Amino acid sequence: MKTFILLVAATAAIAAPPVASITSSSNFELSGSNVVVAGVPSWPLVAGDTIVAGTSAARIRFMDGSVVTLGPKSKASVEQKADSLNVRLDDGLLSVILAPNSSLQVYSGSNLVPAQPGVTVTASTAPVAAGATNLIGKPPLGPPSLSQH
């Protein structure tokens, strides 16, 4: 019986529709599992996933076209709240460019990040030193691929 319950729970988790895809040039952590990126252009994300970027940035492209880029070693989670999808930065830094008509909300900790479609906004869980540069880089213009790092 215990095996049956685990099988049903695993099937339900697998059946969850993807809300985004993630690409990175270095290995990263997805919901507690190490993801080796060699030969895989992108990985699907579902609501409830937690991402920890590796030694390079990780780019998350949502189904509506919005792009969130996690800085190296940064941690974020994807949350479904009623009819909205949220990204929560738990540690590190991120940048976001919302697609037109996107309902995606971005939080840094418990603070809502004021993002507007087409405008790059950067958020950090740590104070940013004066004169600091953007360590994330620009998000890709097209669909994720291995050539866009």
Summary of the structure (lengths in Angstrom):
residues: 149
radius of gyration: 15.6
end to end distance: 45.9
largest distance: 59.7
contacts: 433
relative contact order: 0.17
helix: 9%
strand: 39%
